[in-house]
């Protein structure tokens, strides 16, 4: 587990982006992760889906730097 990356349990639906999002702490800075998978705003992603997003975020971060705005857009 990457101790420099800590996921927060704060999934919420972002109306502006029309997708679920959650935050994390990366080396002390708060970042936002937006999940672009087709989602239904009425049903929060289940635990398995959340873990998939977290895994995808870790993979993405192993290959990229976070933009200055602190936002990461994940796709399926």
JOKA-V75231 format. One record per residue. N is the residue number from 1. RES is the residue in one letter. PSI is psi in whole degrees, -180 to 180 (* if undefined). OMEGA is omega as a letter, one per 30 degrees, with the letter a starting at -180 (999 if undefined). D_CENTER is the distance of its C-alpha to the mean C-alpha in Angstrom with 1 decimal. Layout:
{{N RES PSI OMEGA D_CENTER} {N RES PSI OMEGA D_CENTER}}
//
This chain:
{{1 X 139 l 16.2} {2 X 109 a 15.1} {3 X -16 l 16.3} {4 X -7 l 15.1} {5 X 116 a 11.4} {6 X 120 l 11.0} {7 X 137 l 8.2} {8 X 150 l 9.3} {9 X 68 a 10.3} {10 X 42 l 9.9} {11 X 134 l 8.5} {12 X 160 l 10.5} {13 X 123 l 11.7} {14 X 108 a 11.8} {15 X -42 a 15.3} {16 X -44 a 15.5} {17 X -12 a 12.8} {18 X 48 l 13.9} {19 X 168 l 10.6} {20 X 147 l 8.3} {21 X 163 l 5.7} {22 X 167 a 4.9} {23 X 167 l 6.0} {24 X 163 l 7.3} {25 X 123 l 10.8} {26 X 110 a 11.7} {27 X 40 l 15.5} {28 X -9 a 16.0} {29 X 141 l 14.0} {30 X 131 l 11.3} {31 X 157 l 8.4} {32 X 136 l 6.0} {33 X 126 a 3.0} {34 X 129 a 5.2} {35 X 110 a 6.2} {36 X 5 l 9.8} {37 X 146 l 11.4} {38 X 120 a 14.5} {39 X 159 l 13.9} {40 X 122 a 16.4} {41 X -23 a 15.7} {42 X -21 a 18.3} {43 X 114 l 16.7} {44 X 143 l 13.5} {45 X 142 l 11.9} {46 X 174 a 14.0} {47 X -38 l 13.4} {48 X -43 l 13.7} {49 X -42 l 11.1} {50 X -43 l 8.5} {51 X -37 l 10.0} {52 X -43 l 9.8} {53 X -42 l 6.1} {54 X -43 l 6.4} {55 X -45 a 9.4} {56 X -39 l 8.4} {57 X -43 l 6.2} {58 X -43 l 9.5} {59 X -45 a 11.6} {60 X -46 a 10.4} {61 X -24 l 10.9} {62 X -15 a 14.2} {63 X -11 a 15.4} {64 X 162 l 14.2} {65 X 152 l 14.3} {66 X 137 l 12.0} {67 X 163 a 13.8} {68 X -28 a 16.0} {69 X -5 l 14.1} {70 X 21 a 11.0} {71 X 140 l 8.7} {72 X 134 l 6.9} {73 X 115 a 7.5} {74 X 144 l 6.9} {75 X 173 a 10.1} {76 X * 999 12.0}}
//
